[in-house]
Amino acid sequence: MNFYNASQLLFILQRAGVGAVYSELTDHGGALGLFLYFRR
């Protein structure tokens, strides 16, 4: 797994013209995560 700043990712997606984002919170044995699904 890799650490990413979710706020920065959303800003990058917005600048790229992404209009819709769906997020899903995850827990992999105590390692919290986030799946992002998006469409431009």
N, C-alpha and C positions, 0 to 999 in steps of 0.2 A: 504494500500500500504506500501511497505517497501523500504528503501533506500539501494542500492547496488552500489558499485564502478564498472562501466562497464569495465574498464580496467582490474581490478582484475578478473572479471568473464571471460573475454576473455582469460586471461592467464591460468586460471584453465581449461577452455575448451581445450586449446591448449595442456596442459600437459596431459590431459585425452585422447588425440589422435583424437580430433574432427578436421575434415578436411574442413568442409564447415559450414558457419554461414550466416544466413539471418536475418537482423534486420528490425524492423518496428517501427518508431517513433510514439508515441501516445500523445494525449492531452485530459485529462479527466477533463474538466472544469478548466483549468489552471494548473493542476498537470501534468507536463510533464513526460512521461514514455517511455519505450522501451520494445518491445517484441523481444526475441531472439529465433530463430528456428535453430537447429543445427543437424548435423548428424556425426556420428563417422565412 
